[in-house]
């Protein structure tokens, strides 16, 4: 550990000098512009907008995400609703007895149920974290700035009615999460030391090979691995720390803050904290997230409820605006279609259902029934979008912060708008929100580091050298992210995240019958247990 610390400091010190010079000379802006010109073609492809009506253009990536979620919802006969209470019971530990403590001494290459031996949970070996820890690790990557800044943008552009369509998209996304996380567990790899390697890279290669599409599976898996690494460095790292720093600087005096020009110092502190956690792998990450996530979500929800119920008489009016605005909006560009698009777009950006990232965290769970974790995963979009995003929207609506004049908001401005909405009801809350945002950013970074590392190990092997190379690079990007201007970098990293959807969604549609088999097997086990 001492050698690793010295190695990190050897790399950090020159980087600090570079970051400080970049801030003083504006070199970061020049790099950002050069990066933008080199990568704009990729961003334009991923975020190409299809003219939908005269006033509305729709990102094409939303179509496969939403249509896929609708297909999975119907295919599994509304599992997002029917499986909800089963999911809660799994997280509570009601069915732990059927999930663990079975020996495999007499097993051959597969289990009596025909599953792959490596996916069978042997307590303390196959699988590294509990259902609850896997859920919080995945939630820590999705619950974050998108719930705070993204919602402000949605209701500013699409009005209160955008909230309704965000809720609809959240419910549909539950089915996508169920499918991809079930596959993540079913086709995961388990190393000799018990380390779990899972996610779309593995179910694309193994799953499609079982369907006679091995070549296609390899190509899709490599593409996904490249995209998830890029997404982890950008949207899952640099963007998170950059926005956290912006809010901390704003709360400490904005341009006159003692932190002005010292983003690199904030980044260094965050990088050290992130490095301490991620060196330990998913177990270490899970131990942090299963404490941080409930705490930060609780803070945010309690504050939201305080604002909402302190204006109790306006709750009915707020919901009235949401439903009326969803179907008959006035003064909103694009009318009802424009409102729908904004709601769906921001929900997709927030909960990442169909992107495939969450299946990486969920694949590390201790279970011998893949569908059990798929059911746990469907709670994510519910918590992230249906609960947290809706509360943010209600706060904005009740405090009068739904205004078309804010339609040009970017994420940095939007997070300040949400902060101002809370401040109008709780004068001191921006300070609490700043702490929450830093925690949101920190938890998102440590979870995305795990996602990126899984892609990295798939491409470059599972050696300790490969592992520490990735983790050191990731920590370096934390410092650069806090110090640099990130316009083009964020556009590119967001494009990388949504590009993950393309290979992932192809695999999900092809492999959905396998998920159905796993669900039947698990439900039979539950019935035997309850009989």
MOCORSUL-V89099 format. One record per pair of residues at least 6 apart in sequence whose ideal C-beta (glycine too) atoms are under 8 Angstrom apart, sorted by the first residue. I is the first residue (numbers start at 1). J is the second residue. Records with the same first field share a line. If there is no record, write none. Layout:
BEGIN
I=J, J
END
This chain:
BEGIN
4=279, 468
7=472
8=275, 472, 475
11=472, 476
12=268, 271, 475, 476, 479
15=264, 476, 479, 480
16=264, 268, 479
19=263, 264, 267, 479, 480, 483, 484
20=264, 483
21=27
22=28, 31, 483, 484
23=261, 262, 263, 264, 483
24=261
28=483, 484, 485
29=485
31=484
32=484, 485, 486, 487, 488, 489
33=488
35=488, 489, 492
36=487, 488, 491, 492
39=488, 491, 492, 495
40=488, 491
42=492, 495, 499
43=491, 492, 494, 495
45=495
46=61, 495, 498, 499
47=59, 61, 491, 494, 495, 498
48=59, 60
49=57, 58, 59, 60
50=57, 58, 59, 60
51=57
52=58, 334, 337, 341
53=334, 335, 337, 338
55=333, 334, 335, 338
56=333, 334, 337, 338, 341
58=341
59=345
61=348, 498, 501
62=341, 344, 345, 348
64=354, 501, 502, 505
65=176, 348, 353, 354, 355, 501, 505
66=169, 172, 344, 348
68=176, 354, 505, 508, 509
69=169, 172, 173, 175, 176, 353, 354
70=172
71=509
72=79, 175, 176, 178, 179, 508, 512
73=79, 80, 172, 175
75=175, 512, 516
76=175, 178, 179, 515, 516, 519
79=174, 175, 178, 375, 378, 519
80=171, 172, 174, 175, 178, 378
81=171
83=178, 375, 378
84=378, 379, 382
86=375, 526
87=375, 376, 378, 379
88=379
89=95
90=131, 372, 375, 376
91=131, 132, 135, 376, 379
93=131
95=372, 525, 526, 529
97=529
98=369, 525, 526, 528, 529
99=121, 366, 367, 368, 369, 372
100=121, 123, 366, 367, 368
101=123
102=120, 121, 122, 368
103=122
104=111, 117, 120, 122
107=117, 120
108=117
109=117
110=116, 117
111=117, 120, 368
113=521
115=186, 368, 370
116=186, 187
118=126, 188, 189, 190
119=126, 185, 186, 187, 188, 190, 368, 370
120=126, 368
121=127, 366, 367, 368
123=366
124=194
125=190, 194
126=190, 194, 196, 366, 368
127=196, 364, 365, 366, 367
128=194, 195, 196, 281, 282, 283, 286, 364, 365, 366
129=137, 282, 283, 286, 364, 365, 366
130=286, 365, 366
131=365, 366, 367, 372, 373, 376
132=290
133=286, 287, 289, 290, 365
134=286, 361, 362, 364, 365, 373, 376
135=362, 376, 377, 379, 380
136=286, 289, 290, 292, 293, 294
137=282, 285, 286, 289, 290, 361, 364, 447, 450
138=181, 358, 361, 362, 377, 380, 447
139=289, 293, 297, 380, 383, 384
140=289, 292, 293, 443, 444, 446, 447
141=236, 352, 357, 358, 361, 443, 444, 447, 448, 451
142=350, 351, 352, 358, 380, 384
143=293, 296, 297, 383, 384, 388, 440
144=240, 440, 441, 443, 444
145=239, 240, 243, 411, 415, 437, 440, 441, 444
146=346, 349, 350
147=300, 350, 384, 388, 389, 392
148=392, 414, 415, 418, 433, 437, 440
149=243, 411, 412, 414, 415, 418
150=346, 349, 350, 389, 411, 414
151=163, 166, 346, 350, 389, 392, 393, 396, 418
152=392, 396, 401, 406, 409, 414, 415, 417, 418, 421
153=342, 346, 409, 411, 414
154=162, 163, 166, 342, 343, 345, 346, 393
155=162, 163, 393, 396, 397, 401, 402
156=401, 402, 403, 404, 406, 407, 409, 414, 417
157=332, 333, 338, 342, 404, 407
158=165, 325, 329, 332, 338, 339, 340, 341, 342, 343
159=321, 325, 329, 331, 332, 339, 402, 404
160=318, 321, 322, 324, 325, 393, 397, 402
161=321, 322, 323, 324, 325, 326, 327, 329, 332, 336, 339, 343
162=325, 326, 339, 342, 343, 346, 393
163=322, 326, 343, 389, 390, 393, 394, 397
164=322, 323, 325, 326, 343
165=326, 339, 340, 342, 343, 344, 347
166=343, 344, 346, 347, 350, 385, 389, 390, 393
167=343, 385, 386, 389, 390
168=343, 344
169=343, 344, 347, 348, 351, 385
170=347, 351, 381, 382, 384, 385, 386, 389
171=381, 382, 386
172=353
173=347, 348, 351, 353, 354, 381, 385
174=353, 378, 379, 380, 381, 382
175=378
176=353, 354, 381, 508
177=351, 353, 358, 374, 377, 378, 380, 381
178=374, 375, 377, 378, 515
179=374, 508, 512, 515
180=200, 354, 356, 358, 359, 377, 504, 508
181=358, 359, 362, 363, 373, 374, 376, 377
182=370, 371, 373, 374, 377, 515, 518, 519
183=200, 203, 207, 359, 370, 374, 507, 508, 511, 514, 515
184=198, 199, 200, 202, 203, 359, 360, 362, 363, 370, 373
185=198, 362, 363, 365, 367, 370, 373, 374
186=203, 207, 370, 514, 515, 518
187=198, 202, 203, 205, 206, 207
188=196, 197, 198, 199, 202, 363, 364
189=196, 197, 198, 202
190=196, 197
191=197, 462
195=281, 462
196=282, 363, 364
197=363, 454, 457, 458, 462
198=359, 360, 362, 363, 364, 454
199=224, 228, 356, 357, 359, 360, 363, 451, 454, 455
200=220, 221, 224, 228, 356, 359, 360, 500, 503, 504, 507
201=221, 224, 225, 454, 455, 458
202=221, 363, 458
203=359, 507, 511
204=217, 218, 220, 221, 224, 503, 504, 507
205=214, 217, 218, 221
206=217
207=217, 507, 510, 511, 514
208=214, 216, 217, 220, 507, 510, 511
209=217
210=514
211=510, 511
213=510
217=507
220=503, 506, 507
221=458, 503
222=459
223=499, 502, 503
224=356, 455, 500, 503, 504
225=455, 456, 458, 459
226=455, 459
227=455, 496, 497, 499, 500, 503
228=356, 357, 360, 451, 452, 454, 455, 496, 500
229=452, 455, 456, 459
230=492, 493, 496
231=357, 448, 451, 452, 493, 496, 497, 500
232=448, 449, 451, 452, 453, 455, 474
233=452, 473, 474, 477, 493
234=489, 490, 492, 493, 494, 496, 497
235=448, 490, 493, 494, 496, 497
236=444, 445, 447, 448, 449, 451, 452, 493, 497
237=445, 448, 449, 474, 477, 478, 481
238=477, 478, 480, 481, 484, 486, 489, 490, 493
239=411, 481, 486, 490, 493, 494
240=440, 441, 442, 444, 445, 448, 481
241=266, 267, 270, 441, 445, 478, 481, 482
242=263, 481, 482, 484, 486, 490
243=411, 412, 415, 437, 441
244=266, 270, 437, 438, 440, 441, 442, 482
245=259, 263, 266, 267, 482
246=412, 415
247=415, 416, 419, 433, 434, 437, 438
248=259, 266, 434, 438
249=257, 259, 260, 263
250=257, 416, 419
251=430, 431, 434
252=258, 259
253=260
259=265, 266
263=482, 483, 484
264=479, 482, 483
266=482
267=478, 479, 480, 481, 482, 483
268=479
270=441, 442, 445, 478, 482
271=475, 476, 478, 479
272=475
273=442
274=442, 445, 446, 449, 474, 475, 478
275=471, 475
277=284, 285, 288, 446
278=284, 285, 446, 449, 450, 453, 471, 474, 475
279=471
281=450
282=361, 364, 450
285=446, 447, 449, 450
286=364
288=443, 446
289=443, 446, 447
292=439, 442, 443
293=443
295=439
296=436, 439, 440, 443
297=383, 388
299=432, 435, 436
300=388, 391, 433, 436
301=387, 388, 391
303=422, 426, 429, 432, 433
304=391, 392, 394, 395
305=391
306=425, 426
307=395, 398, 399, 421, 422, 425, 426
308=315, 391, 394, 395, 398
309=315
310=425
311=398, 399, 425
314=398
315=394, 398
318=394, 397, 398
321=397, 402
322=393, 397
325=332, 339
326=336, 339, 340, 343
327=336
328=336
329=335, 336, 338, 339
331=404
332=338, 339, 404
333=407
334=341
346=389
347=381, 385, 389
348=354
350=384, 385, 389
351=380, 381, 384, 385
352=358, 497
353=380, 381
354=501, 504, 505, 508
355=497, 498, 500, 501, 504
356=500, 501, 503, 504
357=448, 451, 497, 500
358=377, 380
359=377
360=450, 451, 454
361=447, 450, 451
362=373, 374, 376, 377
363=373
365=373, 376
367=373
369=518, 521, 522, 525
370=518, 522
371=515, 518, 519, 521, 522, 523
372=522
374=515, 518, 519
375=522
392=418
395=418, 421, 422, 425
396=402, 417, 418, 421
399=421, 422, 424, 425
401=417, 418, 420, 421
406=413, 414, 417
409=417
415=437
418=433
419=429, 430, 433, 434
420=430
422=429, 430, 433
423=429, 430
445=478
449=471, 474
452=470, 474
453=467, 470, 471, 474
456=466, 467, 470
457=466, 467, 470
460=466, 469, 470
END
